[in-house]
């Protein structure tokens, strides 16, 4: 199974820099960089934090694109 998170595109659409996204999600700058480069895959709690900051996040799984858009909190 091939899974790709389109995190860089979502971050650029939001106008955030890597450091700003890291601070907003409580992740390290290195971890966000690894997610964007495809070297790591986020856990579900991290995905939800990313969605809360960036809005809908596209994920490609074996060529099919899905959108994660559930927001938690106020």
NORSULQUI-V488308 format. One record per pair of residues at least 24 apart in sequence whose ideal C-beta (glycine too) atoms are under 10 Angstrom apart, sorted by the first residue. I is the first residue (numbers start at 1). GAP is how many residues later the second one is. D is the distance in whole Angstrom. If there is no record, write none. Layout:
BEGIN
i=I gap=GAP d=D
i=I gap=GAP d=D
END
This chain:
BEGIN
i=1 gap=60 d=7
i=1 gap=61 d=6
i=2 gap=58 d=8
i=2 gap=59 d=7
i=2 gap=60 d=6
i=2 gap=61 d=8
i=3 gap=35 d=9
i=3 gap=38 d=7
i=3 gap=56 d=7
i=3 gap=57 d=7
i=3 gap=58 d=5
i=3 gap=59 d=8
i=3 gap=63 d=10
i=4 gap=34 d=7
i=4 gap=37 d=9
i=4 gap=54 d=9
i=4 gap=55 d=7
i=4 gap=56 d=4
i=4 gap=57 d=8
i=4 gap=58 d=10
i=4 gap=59 d=10
i=4 gap=61 d=9
i=5 gap=30 d=7
i=5 gap=31 d=8
i=5 gap=33 d=8
i=5 gap=35 d=10
i=5 gap=36 d=7
i=5 gap=37 d=7
i=5 gap=42 d=8
i=5 gap=45 d=8
i=5 gap=52 d=7
i=5 gap=53 d=8
i=5 gap=54 d=5
i=5 gap=55 d=8
i=5 gap=63 d=9
i=6 gap=30 d=10
i=6 gap=51 d=7
i=6 gap=52 d=4
i=6 gap=53 d=7
i=6 gap=54 d=7
i=6 gap=59 d=8
i=6 gap=61 d=10
i=7 gap=25 d=8
i=7 gap=28 d=5
i=7 gap=29 d=5
i=7 gap=30 d=9
i=7 gap=31 d=9
i=7 gap=35 d=8
i=7 gap=40 d=10
i=7 gap=43 d=7
i=7 gap=47 d=8
i=7 gap=50 d=7
i=7 gap=51 d=9
i=7 gap=52 d=9
i=8 gap=24 d=10
i=8 gap=25 d=10
i=8 gap=27 d=9
i=8 gap=28 d=5
i=8 gap=29 d=8
i=8 gap=30 d=10
i=9 gap=27 d=9
i=9 gap=45 d=10
i=9 gap=48 d=9
i=9 gap=49 d=7
i=10 gap=26 d=10
i=10 gap=40 d=8
i=10 gap=41 d=9
i=10 gap=43 d=9
i=10 gap=44 d=4
i=10 gap=45 d=7
i=10 gap=46 d=8
i=10 gap=47 d=5
i=10 gap=48 d=7
i=11 gap=24 d=10
i=11 gap=25 d=7
i=11 gap=39 d=9
i=11 gap=42 d=9
i=11 gap=43 d=6
i=11 gap=46 d=10
i=12 gap=42 d=10
i=13 gap=41 d=8
i=13 gap=42 d=8
i=13 gap=43 d=10
i=14 gap=39 d=7
i=14 gap=40 d=5
i=14 gap=41 d=7
i=16 gap=37 d=8
i=16 gap=38 d=8
i=20 gap=33 d=9
i=21 gap=28 d=10
i=21 gap=29 d=8
i=21 gap=32 d=7
i=21 gap=33 d=7
i=23 gap=30 d=10
i=24 gap=25 d=8
i=24 gap=26 d=9
i=24 gap=28 d=9
i=24 gap=29 d=5
i=24 gap=30 d=9
i=25 gap=24 d=4
i=25 gap=25 d=6
i=25 gap=26 d=10
i=25 gap=27 d=8
i=25 gap=28 d=6
i=25 gap=29 d=9
i=26 gap=27 d=10
i=44 gap=24 d=10
i=45 gap=27 d=10
i=48 gap=24 d=6
i=48 gap=25 d=10
END
